[in-house]
Amino acid sequence: MPSPKTPDVPSTPDFGKPDVNRRRALVKLGLAVGAAYIAPTVLSIDRSARAMGPSCAVNPTKC
C-alpha cells in the first residue's frame, strides 16, 4: 500500500514568520523615510534673521 503524499511544505522550522533580514531592511527603510520626512523641518534656514540690518549695539558707527 503506497503512503499518502504530504503537501510540499518548506522544511524550515519558522515557516510563516518574516525573515530576519527582511525585517531589518524594513526597519532601516522606515527610519530612512522618517528622517527624510523630518529633515526639512529640522534643517530649515530662517532667512528672515539674515535679512536684518546691522545691530547698532555691535557697530554704532554705521547707524
mmCIF file as Biopython writes it, N, C-alpha, C and O atoms, coordinates in Angstrom:
data_model
#
loop_
_atom_site.group_PDB
_atom_site.id
_atom_site.type_symbol
_atom_site.label_atom_id
_atom_site.label_alt_id
_atom_site.label_comp_id
_atom_site.label_asym_id
_atom_site.label_entity_id
_atom_site.label_seq_id
_atom_site.pdbx_PDB_ins_code
_atom_site.Cartn_x
_atom_site.Cartn_y
_atom_site.Cartn_z
_atom_site.occupancy
_atom_site.B_iso_or_equiv
_atom_site.auth_seq_id
_atom_site.auth_asym_id
_atom_site.pdbx_PDB_model_num
ATOM 1   N N  . MET A ? 1  ? 0.833  -1.166  0.000  1.0 0.0 1  A 1 
ATOM 2   C CA . MET A ? 1  ? 0.000  0.000   0.000  1.0 0.0 1  A 1 
ATOM 3   C C  . MET A ? 1  ? 0.890  1.246   0.000  1.0 0.0 1  A 1 
ATOM 4   O O  . MET A ? 1  ? 1.733  1.387   0.885  1.0 0.0 1  A 1 
ATOM 5   N N  . PRO A ? 2  ? 0.724  2.156   -0.973 1.0 0.0 2  A 1 
ATOM 6   C CA . PRO A ? 2  ? 1.564  3.354   -1.027 1.0 0.0 2  A 1 
ATOM 7   C C  . PRO A ? 2  ? 1.177  4.341   0.077  1.0 0.0 2  A 1 
ATOM 8   O O  . PRO A ? 2  ? 0.017  4.440   0.477  1.0 0.0 2  A 1 
ATOM 9   N N  . SER A ? 3  ? 2.186  5.060   0.549  1.0 0.0 3  A 1 
ATOM 10  C CA . SER A ? 3  ? 1.931  6.040   1.608  1.0 0.0 3  A 1 
ATOM 11  C C  . SER A ? 3  ? 1.285  7.285   0.995  1.0 0.0 3  A 1 
ATOM 12  O O  . SER A ? 3  ? 1.575  7.639   -0.147 1.0 0.0 3  A 1 
ATOM 13  N N  . PRO A ? 4  ? 0.425  7.936   1.743  1.0 0.0 4  A 1 
ATOM 14  C CA . PRO A ? 4  ? -0.219 9.142   1.204  1.0 0.0 4  A 1 
ATOM 15  C C  . PRO A ? 4  ? 0.814  10.259  1.047  1.0 0.0 4  A 1 
ATOM 16  O O  . PRO A ? 4  ? 1.732  10.407  1.854  1.0 0.0 4  A 1 
ATOM 17  N N  . LYS A ? 5  ? 0.634  11.026  -0.003 1.0 0.0 5  A 1 
ATOM 18  C CA . LYS A ? 5  ? 1.562  12.124  -0.262 1.0 0.0 5  A 1 
ATOM 19  C C  . LYS A ? 5  ? 1.246  13.291  0.668  1.0 0.0 5  A 1 
ATOM 20  O O  . LYS A ? 5  ? 0.086  13.637  0.897  1.0 0.0 5  A 1 
ATOM 21  N N  . THR A ? 6  ? 2.300  13.877  1.188  1.0 0.0 6  A 1 
ATOM 22  C CA . THR A ? 6  ? 2.129  15.071  2.011  1.0 0.0 6  A 1 
ATOM 23  C C  . THR A ? 6  ? 2.335  16.287  1.126  1.0 0.0 6  A 1 
ATOM 24  O O  . THR A ? 6  ? 3.091  16.216  0.157  1.0 0.0 6  A 1 
ATOM 25  N N  . PRO A ? 7  ? 1.694  17.382  1.430  1.0 0.0 7  A 1 
ATOM 26  C CA . PRO A ? 7  ? 1.889  18.584  0.613  1.0 0.0 7  A 1 
ATOM 27  C C  . PRO A ? 7  ? 3.328  19.089  0.754  1.0 0.0 7  A 1 
ATOM 28  O O  . PRO A ? 7  ? 3.972  18.914  1.788  1.0 0.0 7  A 1 
ATOM 29  N N  . ASP A ? 8  ? 3.801  19.714  -0.311 1.0 0.0 8  A 1 
ATOM 30  C CA . ASP A ? 8  ? 5.159  20.246  -0.294 1.0 0.0 8  A 1 
ATOM 31  C C  . ASP A ? 8  ? 5.201  21.493  0.590  1.0 0.0 8  A 1 
ATOM 32  O O  . ASP A ? 8  ? 4.693  22.551  0.217  1.0 0.0 8  A 1 
ATOM 33  N N  . VAL A ? 9  ? 5.802  21.353  1.742  1.0 0.0 9  A 1 
ATOM 34  C CA . VAL A ? 9  ? 5.938  22.441  2.697  1.0 0.0 9  A 1 
ATOM 35  C C  . VAL A ? 9  ? 7.422  22.620  2.967  1.0 0.0 9  A 1 
ATOM 36  O O  . VAL A ? 9  ? 8.132  21.636  3.173  1.0 0.0 9  A 1 
ATOM 37  N N  . PRO A ? 10 ? 7.900  23.845  2.971  1.0 0.0 10 A 1 
ATOM 38  C CA . PRO A ? 10 ? 9.314  24.042  3.281  1.0 0.0 10 A 1 
ATOM 39  C C  . PRO A ? 10 ? 9.666  23.449  4.637  1.0 0.0 10 A 1 
ATOM 40  O O  . PRO A ? 10 ? 8.855  23.467  5.563  1.0 0.0 10 A 1 
ATOM 41  N N  . SER A ? 11 ? 10.853 22.935  4.743  1.0 0.0 11 A 1 
ATOM 42  C CA . SER A ? 11 ? 11.254 22.247  5.962  1.0 0.0 11 A 1 
ATOM 43  C C  . SER A ? 11 ? 11.832 23.192  7.010  1.0 0.0 11 A 1 
ATOM 44  O O  . SER A ? 11 ? 12.417 22.736  7.993  1.0 0.0 11 A 1 
ATOM 45  N N  . THR A ? 12 ? 11.680 24.477  6.818  1.0 0.0 12 A 1 
ATOM 46  C CA . THR A ? 12 ? 12.203 25.415  7.805  1.0 0.0 12 A 1 
ATOM 47  C C  . THR A ? 12 ? 11.286 25.436  9.018  1.0 0.0 12 A 1 
ATOM 48  O O  . THR A ? 12 ? 10.065 25.402  8.867  1.0 0.0 12 A 1 
ATOM 49  N N  . PRO A ? 13 ? 11.850 25.491  10.209 1.0 0.0 13 A 1 
ATOM 50  C CA . PRO A ? 13 ? 11.012 25.473  11.407 1.0 0.0 13 A 1 
ATOM 51  C C  . PRO A ? 13 ? 10.235 26.764  11.631 1.0 0.0 13 A 1 
ATOM 52  O O  . PRO A ? 13 ? 9.240  26.757  12.356 1.0 0.0 13 A 1 
ATOM 53  N N  . ASP A ? 14 ? 10.659 27.868  11.029 1.0 0.0 14 A 1 
ATOM 54  C CA . ASP A ? 14 ? 9.972  29.141  11.234 1.0 0.0 14 A 1 
ATOM 55  C C  . ASP A ? 14 ? 9.097  29.510  10.042 1.0 0.0 14 A 1 
ATOM 56  O O  . ASP A ? 14 ? 9.005  30.682  9.677  1.0 0.0 14 A 1 
ATOM 57  N N  . PHE A ? 15 ? 8.462  28.526  9.441  1.0 0.0 15 A 1 
ATOM 58  C CA . PHE A ? 15 ? 7.597  28.770  8.295  1.0 0.0 15 A 1 
ATOM 59  C C  . PHE A ? 15 ? 6.462  29.695  8.715  1.0 0.0 15 A 1 
ATOM 60  O O  . PHE A ? 15 ? 5.781  29.443  9.709  1.0 0.0 15 A 1 
ATOM 61  N N  . GLY A ? 16 ? 6.265  30.761  7.956  1.0 0.0 16 A 1 
ATOM 62  C CA . GLY A ? 16 ? 5.215  31.711  8.261  1.0 0.0 16 A 1 
ATOM 63  C C  . GLY A ? 16 ? 5.713  32.945  8.985  1.0 0.0 16 A 1 
ATOM 64  O O  . GLY A ? 16 ? 5.010  33.955  9.032  1.0 0.0 16 A 1 
ATOM 65  N N  . LYS A ? 17 ? 6.908  32.890  9.551  1.0 0.0 17 A 1 
ATOM 66  C CA . LYS A ? 17 ? 7.467  34.053  10.235 1.0 0.0 17 A 1 
ATOM 67  C C  . LYS A ? 17 ? 8.262  34.881  9.238  1.0 0.0 17 A 1 
ATOM 68  O O  . LYS A ? 17 ? 8.888  34.320  8.338  1.0 0.0 17 A 1 
ATOM 69  N N  . PRO A ? 18 ? 8.252  36.194  9.376  1.0 0.0 18 A 1 
ATOM 70  C CA . PRO A ? 18 ? 9.027  37.020  8.443  1.0 0.0 18 A 1 
ATOM 71  C C  . PRO A ? 18 ? 10.523 36.782  8.604  1.0 0.0 18 A 1 
ATOM 72  O O  . PRO A ? 18 ? 11.013 36.504  9.699  1.0 0.0 18 A 1 
ATOM 73  N N  . ASP A ? 19 ? 11.216 36.895  7.518  1.0 0.0 19 A 1 
ATOM 74  C CA . ASP A ? 19 ? 12.658 36.704  7.522  1.0 0.0 19 A 1 
ATOM 75  C C  . ASP A ? 19 ? 13.312 37.829  8.319  1.0 0.0 19 A 1 
ATOM 76  O O  . ASP A ? 19 ? 12.878 38.979  8.249  1.0 0.0 19 A 1 
ATOM 77  N N  . VAL A ? 20 ? 14.353 37.494  9.073  1.0 0.0 20 A 1 
ATOM 78  C CA . VAL A ? 20 ? 15.023 38.489  9.907  1.0 0.0 20 A 1 
ATOM 79  C C  . VAL A ? 20 ? 15.655 39.571  9.037  1.0 0.0 20 A 1 
ATOM 80  O O  . VAL A ? 20 ? 15.583 40.752  9.379  1.0 0.0 20 A 1 
ATOM 81  N N  . ASN A ? 21 ? 16.268 39.195  7.928  1.0 0.0 21 A 1 
ATOM 82  C CA . ASN A ? 21 ? 16.882 40.185  7.052  1.0 0.0 21 A 1 
ATOM 83  C C  . ASN A ? 21 ? 15.835 41.118  6.457  1.0 0.0 21 A 1 
ATOM 84  O O  . ASN A ? 21 ? 16.072 42.316  6.305  1.0 0.0 21 A 1 
ATOM 85  N N  . ARG A ? 22 ? 14.698 40.570  6.128  1.0 0.0 22 A 1 
ATOM 86  C CA . ARG A ? 22 ? 13.621 41.403  5.590  1.0 0.0 22 A 1 
ATOM 87  C C  . ARG A ? 22 ? 13.127 42.380  6.650  1.0 0.0 22 A 1 
ATOM 88  O O  . ARG A ? 22 ? 12.844 43.541  6.354  1.0 0.0 22 A 1 
ATOM 89  N N  . ARG A ? 23 ? 13.027 41.907  7.866  1.0 0.0 23 A 1 
ATOM 90  C CA . ARG A ? 23 ? 12.578 42.773  8.959  1.0 0.0 23 A 1 
ATOM 91  C C  . ARG A ? 23 ? 13.573 43.905  9.191  1.0 0.0 23 A 1 
ATOM 92  O O  . ARG A ? 23 ? 13.175 45.054  9.386  1.0 0.0 23 A 1 
ATOM 93  N N  . ARG A ? 24 ? 14.856 43.585  9.170  1.0 0.0 24 A 1 
ATOM 94  C CA . ARG A ? 24 ? 15.887 44.622  9.341  1.0 0.0 24 A 1 
ATOM 95  C C  . ARG A ? 24 ? 15.826 45.638  8.207  1.0 0.0 24 A 1 
ATOM 96  O O  . ARG A ? 24 ? 15.961 46.840  8.434  1.0 0.0 24 A 1 
ATOM 97  N N  . ALA A ? 25 ? 15.626 45.154  6.997  1.0 0.0 25 A 1 
ATOM 98  C CA . ALA A ? 25 ? 15.545 46.062  5.849  1.0 0.0 25 A 1 
ATOM 99  C C  . ALA A ? 25 ? 14.340 46.983  5.977  1.0 0.0 25 A 1 
ATOM 100 O O  . ALA A ? 25 ? 14.428 48.168  5.656  1.0 0.0 25 A 1 
ATOM 101 N N  . LEU A ? 26 ? 13.222 46.452  6.441  1.0 0.0 26 A 1 
ATOM 102 C CA . LEU A ? 26 ? 12.032 47.280  6.609  1.0 0.0 26 A 1 
ATOM 103 C C  . LEU A ? 26 ? 12.215 48.305  7.726  1.0 0.0 26 A 1 
ATOM 104 O O  . LEU A ? 26 ? 11.718 49.428  7.631  1.0 0.0 26 A 1 
ATOM 105 N N  . VAL A ? 27 ? 12.928 47.918  8.784  1.0 0.0 27 A 1 
ATOM 106 C CA . VAL A ? 27 ? 13.201 48.871  9.862  1.0 0.0 27 A 1 
ATOM 107 C C  . VAL A ? 27 ? 14.088 49.997  9.350  1.0 0.0 27 A 1 
ATOM 108 O O  . VAL A ? 27 ? 13.830 51.168  9.629  1.0 0.0 27 A 1 
ATOM 109 N N  . LYS A ? 28 ? 15.133 49.647  8.602  1.0 0.0 28 A 1 
ATOM 110 C CA . LYS A ? 28 ? 16.024 50.669  8.047  1.0 0.0 28 A 1 
ATOM 111 C C  . LYS A ? 28 ? 15.274 51.578  7.074  1.0 0.0 28 A 1 
ATOM 112 O O  . LYS A ? 28 ? 15.484 52.791  7.060  1.0 0.0 28 A 1 
ATOM 113 N N  . LEU A ? 29 ? 14.412 50.992  6.274  1.0 0.0 29 A 1 
ATOM 114 C CA . LEU A ? 29 ? 13.622 51.786  5.336  1.0 0.0 29 A 1 
ATOM 115 C C  . LEU A ? 29 ? 12.698 52.744  6.084  1.0 0.0 29 A 1 
ATOM 116 O O  . LEU A ? 29 ? 12.564 53.906  5.702  1.0 0.0 29 A 1 
ATOM 117 N N  . GLY A ? 30 ? 12.072 52.264  7.131  1.0 0.0 30 A 1 
ATOM 118 C CA . GLY A ? 30 ? 11.199 53.116  7.928  1.0 0.0 30 A 1 
ATOM 119 C C  . GLY A ? 30 ? 11.947 54.262  8.583  1.0 0.0 30 A 1 
ATOM 120 O O  . GLY A ? 30 ? 11.452 55.389  8.622  1.0 0.0 30 A 1 
ATOM 121 N N  . LEU A ? 31 ? 13.142 53.981  9.100  1.0 0.0 31 A 1 
ATOM 122 C CA . LEU A ? 31 ? 13.947 55.039  9.704  1.0 0.0 31 A 1 
ATOM 123 C C  . LEU A ? 31 ? 14.390 56.058  8.664  1.0 0.0 31 A 1 
ATOM 124 O O  . LEU A ? 31 ? 14.397 57.260  8.930  1.0 0.0 31 A 1 
ATOM 125 N N  . ALA A ? 32 ? 14.758 55.583  7.484  1.0 0.0 32 A 1 
ATOM 126 C CA . ALA A ? 32 ? 15.187 56.499  6.422  1.0 0.0 32 A 1 
ATOM 127 C C  . ALA A ? 32 ? 14.030 57.384  5.964  1.0 0.0 32 A 1 
ATOM 128 O O  . ALA A ? 32 ? 14.214 58.580  5.738  1.0 0.0 32 A 1 
ATOM 129 N N  . VAL A ? 33 ? 12.854 56.806  5.828  1.0 0.0 33 A 1 
ATOM 130 C CA . VAL A ? 33 ? 11.685 57.595  5.418  1.0 0.0 33 A 1 
ATOM 131 C C  . VAL A ? 33 ? 11.328 58.610  6.503  1.0 0.0 33 A 1 
ATOM 132 O O  . VAL A ? 33 ? 10.989 59.754  6.201  1.0 0.0 33 A 1 
ATOM 133 N N  . GLY A ? 34 ? 11.404 58.193  7.752  1.0 0.0 34 A 1 
ATOM 134 C CA . GLY A ? 34 ? 11.130 59.121  8.849  1.0 0.0 34 A 1 
ATOM 135 C C  . GLY A ? 34 ? 12.120 60.271  8.884  1.0 0.0 34 A 1 
ATOM 136 O O  . GLY A ? 34 ? 11.736 61.420  9.103  1.0 0.0 34 A 1 
ATOM 137 N N  . ALA A ? 35 ? 13.392 59.968  8.669  1.0 0.0 35 A 1 
ATOM 138 C CA . ALA A ? 35 ? 14.414 61.020  8.652  1.0 0.0 35 A 1 
ATOM 139 C C  . ALA A ? 35 ? 14.197 61.968  7.478  1.0 0.0 35 A 1 
ATOM 140 O O  . ALA A ? 35 ? 14.353 63.181  7.620  1.0 0.0 35 A 1 
ATOM 141 N N  . ALA A ? 36 ? 13.840 61.424  6.328  1.0 0.0 36 A 1 
ATOM 142 C CA . ALA A ? 36 ? 13.591 62.273  5.161  1.0 0.0 36 A 1 
ATOM 143 C C  . ALA A ? 36 ? 12.347 63.138  5.363  1.0 0.0 36 A 1 
ATOM 144 O O  . ALA A ? 36 ? 12.273 64.250  4.840  1.0 0.0 36 A 1 
ATOM 145 N N  . TYR A ? 37 ? 11.385 62.641  6.106  1.0 0.0 37 A 1 
ATOM 146 C CA . TYR A ? 37 ? 10.161 63.395  6.369  1.0 0.0 37 A 1 
ATOM 147 C C  . TYR A ? 37 ? 10.419 64.549  7.338  1.0 0.0 37 A 1 
ATOM 148 O O  . TYR A ? 37 ? 9.847  65.629  7.190  1.0 0.0 37 A 1 
ATOM 149 N N  . ILE A ? 38 ? 11.278 64.319  8.324  1.0 0.0 38 A 1 
ATOM 150 C CA . ILE A ? 38 ? 11.538 65.313  9.358  1.0 0.0 38 A 1 
ATOM 151 C C  . ILE A ? 38 ? 12.629 66.299  8.956  1.0 0.0 38 A 1 
ATOM 152 O O  . ILE A ? 38 ? 12.640 67.424  9.454  1.0 0.0 38 A 1 
ATOM 153 N N  . ALA A ? 39 ? 13.538 65.917  8.080  1.0 0.0 39 A 1 
ATOM 154 C CA . ALA A ? 39 ? 14.715 66.728  7.742  1.0 0.0 39 A 1 
ATOM 155 C C  . ALA A ? 39 ? 14.387 68.155  7.300  1.0 0.0 39 A 1 
ATOM 156 O O  . ALA A ? 39 ? 15.060 69.074  7.767  1.0 0.0 39 A 1 
ATOM 157 N N  . PRO A ? 40 ? 13.417 68.403  6.449  1.0 0.0 40 A 1 
ATOM 158 C CA . PRO A ? 40 ? 13.158 69.793  6.044  1.0 0.0 40 A 1 
ATOM 159 C C  . PRO A ? 40 ? 12.766 70.695  7.213  1.0 0.0 40 A 1 
ATOM 160 O O  . PRO A ? 40 ? 13.103 71.879  7.217  1.0 0.0 40 A 1 
ATOM 161 N N  . THR A ? 41 ? 12.069 70.159  8.187  1.0 0.0 41 A 1 
ATOM 162 C CA . THR A ? 41 ? 11.676 70.956  9.342  1.0 0.0 41 A 1 
ATOM 163 C C  . THR A ? 41 ? 12.867 71.249  10.237 1.0 0.0 41 A 1 
ATOM 164 O O  . THR A ? 41 ? 13.039 72.372  10.710 1.0 0.0 41 A 1 
ATOM 165 N N  . VAL A ? 42 ? 13.678 70.242  10.464 1.0 0.0 42 A 1 
ATOM 166 C CA . VAL A ? 42 ? 14.825 70.395  11.355 1.0 0.0 42 A 1 
ATOM 167 C C  . VAL A ? 42 ? 15.900 71.259  10.717 1.0 0.0 42 A 1 
ATOM 168 O O  . VAL A ? 42 ? 16.533 72.062  11.403 1.0 0.0 42 A 1 
ATOM 169 N N  . LEU A ? 43 ? 16.113 71.112  9.435  1.0 0.0 43 A 1 
ATOM 170 C CA . LEU A ? 43 ? 17.205 71.795  8.760  1.0 0.0 43 A 1 
ATOM 171 C C  . LEU A ? 43 ? 16.786 73.084  8.054  1.0 0.0 43 A 1 
ATOM 172 O O  . LEU A ? 43 ? 17.550 73.632  7.259  1.0 0.0 43 A 1 
ATOM 173 N N  . SER A ? 44 ? 15.592 73.564  8.336  1.0 0.0 44 A 1 
ATOM 174 C CA . SER A ? 44 ? 15.155 74.780  7.649  1.0 0.0 44 A 1 
ATOM 175 C C  . SER A ? 44 ? 16.002 75.969  8.093  1.0 0.0 44 A 1 
ATOM 176 O O  . SER A ? 44 ? 16.429 76.050  9.245  1.0 0.0 44 A 1 
ATOM 177 N N  . ILE A ? 45 ? 16.234 76.875  7.172  1.0 0.0 45 A 1 
ATOM 178 C CA . ILE A ? 45 ? 17.049 78.054  7.439  1.0 0.0 45 A 1 
ATOM 179 C C  . ILE A ? 45 ? 16.112 79.238  7.626  1.0 0.0 45 A 1 
ATOM 180 O O  . ILE A ? 45 ? 15.250 79.499  6.787  1.0 0.0 45 A 1 
ATOM 181 N N  . ASP A ? 46 ? 16.286 79.935  8.709  1.0 0.0 46 A 1 
ATOM 182 C CA . ASP A ? 46 ? 15.477 81.121  8.971  1.0 0.0 46 A 1 
ATOM 183 C C  . ASP A ? 46 ? 16.120 82.295  8.244  1.0 0.0 46 A 1 
ATOM 184 O O  . ASP A ? 46 ? 17.053 82.914  8.755  1.0 0.0 46 A 1 
ATOM 185 N N  . ARG A ? 47 ? 15.627 82.591  7.075  1.0 0.0 47 A 1 
ATOM 186 C CA . ARG A ? 47 ? 16.234 83.637  6.247  1.0 0.0 47 A 1 
ATOM 187 C C  . ARG A ? 47 ? 15.874 85.035  6.720  1.0 0.0 47 A 1 
ATOM 188 O O  . ARG A ? 47 ? 16.553 85.998  6.362  1.0 0.0 47 A 1 
ATOM 189 N N  . SER A ? 48 ? 14.837 85.165  7.506  1.0 0.0 48 A 1 
ATOM 190 C CA . SER A ? 48 ? 14.461 86.497  7.980  1.0 0.0 48 A 1 
ATOM 191 C C  . SER A ? 48 ? 15.514 87.054  8.937  1.0 0.0 48 A 1 
ATOM 192 O O  . SER A ? 48 ? 15.687 88.271  9.008  1.0 0.0 48 A 1 
ATOM 193 N N  . ALA A ? 49 ? 16.203 86.219  9.657  1.0 0.0 49 A 1 
ATOM 194 C CA . ALA A ? 49 ? 17.245 86.687  10.574 1.0 0.0 49 A 1 
ATOM 195 C C  . ALA A ? 49 ? 18.428 87.248  9.799  1.0 0.0 49 A 1 
ATOM 196 O O  . ALA A ? 49 ? 19.086 88.173  10.274 1.0 0.0 49 A 1 
ATOM 197 N N  . ARG A ? 50 ? 18.707 86.723  8.642  1.0 0.0 50 A 1 
ATOM 198 C CA . ARG A ? 50 ? 19.825 87.209  7.838  1.0 0.0 50 A 1 
ATOM 199 C C  . ARG A ? 50 ? 19.461 88.474  7.056  1.0 0.0 50 A 1 
ATOM 200 O O  . ARG A ? 50 ? 20.353 89.175  6.579  1.0 0.0 50 A 1 
ATOM 201 N N  . ALA A ? 51 ? 18.188 88.772  6.920  1.0 0.0 51 A 1 
ATOM 202 C CA . ALA A ? 51 ? 17.757 89.922  6.138  1.0 0.0 51 A 1 
ATOM 203 C C  . ALA A ? 51 ? 17.746 91.209  6.956  1.0 0.0 51 A 1 
ATOM 204 O O  . ALA A ? 51 ? 17.485 92.284  6.416  1.0 0.0 51 A 1 
ATOM 205 N N  . MET A ? 52 ? 18.024 91.109  8.233  1.0 0.0 52 A 1 
ATOM 206 C CA . MET A ? 52 ? 18.013 92.287  9.095  1.0 0.0 52 A 1 
ATOM 207 C C  . MET A ? 52 ? 19.283 93.117  8.890  1.0 0.0 52 A 1 
ATOM 208 O O  . MET A ? 52 ? 20.324 92.602  8.483  1.0 0.0 52 A 1 
ATOM 209 N N  . GLY A ? 53 ? 19.170 94.382  9.175  1.0 0.0 53 A 1 
ATOM 210 C CA . GLY A ? 53 ? 20.313 95.273  9.081  1.0 0.0 53 A 1 
ATOM 211 C C  . GLY A ? 53 ? 21.276 95.053  10.236 1.0 0.0 53 A 1 
ATOM 212 O O  . GLY A ? 53 ? 21.015 94.244  11.127 1.0 0.0 53 A 1 
ATOM 213 N N  . PRO A ? 54 ? 22.385 95.773  10.218 1.0 0.0 54 A 1 
ATOM 214 C CA . PRO A ? 54 ? 23.363 95.605  11.291 1.0 0.0 54 A 1 
ATOM 215 C C  . PRO A ? 54 ? 22.817 96.131  12.613 1.0 0.0 54 A 1 
ATOM 216 O O  . PRO A ? 54 ? 22.014 97.064  12.645 1.0 0.0 54 A 1 
ATOM 217 N N  . SER A ? 55 ? 23.261 95.526  13.682 1.0 0.0 55 A 1 
ATOM 218 C CA . SER A ? 55 ? 22.831 95.939  15.008 1.0 0.0 55 A 1 
ATOM 219 C C  . SER A ? 55 ? 23.618 97.169  15.442 1.0 0.0 55 A 1 
ATOM 220 O O  . SER A ? 55 ? 24.838 97.212  15.281 1.0 0.0 55 A 1 
ATOM 221 N N  . CYS A ? 56 ? 22.943 98.153  15.982 1.0 0.0 56 A 1 
ATOM 222 C CA . CYS A ? 56 ? 23.615 99.376  16.442 1.0 0.0 56 A 1 
ATOM 223 C C  . CYS A ? 56 ? 24.418 99.126  17.711 1.0 0.0 56 A 1 
ATOM 224 O O  . CYS A ? 56 ? 25.358 99.864  18.005 1.0 0.0 56 A 1 
ATOM 225 N N  . ALA A ? 57 ? 24.059 98.102  18.459 1.0 0.0 57 A 1 
ATOM 226 C CA . ALA A ? 57 ? 24.795 97.809  19.683 1.0 0.0 57 A 1 
ATOM 227 C C  . ALA A ? 57 ? 26.182 97.255  19.365 1.0 0.0 57 A 1 
ATOM 228 O O  . ALA A ? 57 ? 27.129 97.497  20.112 1.0 0.0 57 A 1 
ATOM 229 N N  . VAL A ? 58 ? 26.309 96.522  18.275 1.0 0.0 58 A 1 
ATOM 230 C CA . VAL A ? 58 ? 27.591 95.931  17.904 1.0 0.0 58 A 1 
ATOM 231 C C  . VAL A ? 58 ? 28.452 96.934  17.155 1.0 0.0 58 A 1 
ATOM 232 O O  . VAL A ? 58 ? 29.654 97.020  17.406 1.0 0.0 58 A 1 
ATOM 233 N N  . ASN A ? 59 ? 27.859 97.699  16.235 1.0 0.0 59 A 1 
ATOM 234 C CA . ASN A ? 59 ? 28.617 98.622  15.394 1.0 0.0 59 A 1 
ATOM 235 C C  . ASN A ? 59 ? 27.886 99.969  15.335 1.0 0.0 59 A 1 
ATOM 236 O O  . ASN A ? 59 ? 27.173 100.226 14.365 1.0 0.0 59 A 1 
ATOM 237 N N  . PRO A ? 60 ? 28.041 100.831 16.340 1.0 0.0 60 A 1 
ATOM 238 C CA . PRO A ? 60 ? 27.268 102.085 16.373 1.0 0.0 60 A 1 
ATOM 239 C C  . PRO A ? 60 ? 27.699 103.116 15.329 1.0 0.0 60 A 1 
ATOM 240 O O  . PRO A ? 60 ? 26.977 104.090 15.118 1.0 0.0 60 A 1 
ATOM 241 N N  . THR A ? 61 ? 28.830 102.945 14.677 1.0 0.0 61 A 1 
ATOM 242 C CA . THR A ? 61 ? 29.275 103.940 13.694 1.0 0.0 61 A 1 
ATOM 243 C C  . THR A ? 61 ? 28.460 103.882 12.416 1.0 0.0 61 A 1 
ATOM 244 O O  . THR A ? 61 ? 28.415 104.868 11.681 1.0 0.0 61 A 1 
ATOM 245 N N  . LYS A ? 62 ? 27.812 102.760 12.124 1.0 0.0 62 A 1 
ATOM 246 C CA . LYS A ? 62 ? 27.050 102.622 10.878 1.0 0.0 62 A 1 
ATOM 247 C C  . LYS A ? 62 ? 25.557 102.841 11.084 1.0 0.0 62 A 1 
ATOM 248 O O  . LYS A ? 62 ? 24.775 102.581 10.169 1.0 0.0 62 A 1 
ATOM 249 N N  . CYS A ? 63 ? 25.142 103.303 12.238 1.0 0.0 63 A 1 
ATOM 250 C CA . CYS A ? 63 ? 23.713 103.523 12.499 1.0 0.0 63 A 1 
ATOM 251 C C  . CYS A ? 63 ? 23.293 104.925 12.172 1.0 0.0 63 A 1 
ATOM 252 O O  . CYS A ? 63 ? 22.123 105.273 12.334 1.0 0.0 63 A 1 
#
